[in-house]
Amino acid sequence: MSEFSNSGGPPPIQSNDPGGHKANHDVNAQKLHAEGPPGFWQQISDLVIAVAVIAIFIVVIMWIF
């Protein structure tokens, strides 16, 4: 019953394939090295795109009615 009173999040994943874990880590490290961390400017550009899509939607709705 003690495993249900533990609210520290999900249980850790036990990997049976340490080579797969290392390969995944290597791919993530290579991607981070090539692209850099997702940062402030990427979030700003995503926000600008979202606002533009919403604005176009509003303009089309106003044009119809």
Buried (B, 14 or more C-beta within 10 A) or exposed (E): EEEEEEEEEEEEEEEEEEEEEEEEEEEEEEEEEEEEEEEEEEEEEEEEEEEEEEEEEEEEEEEEE
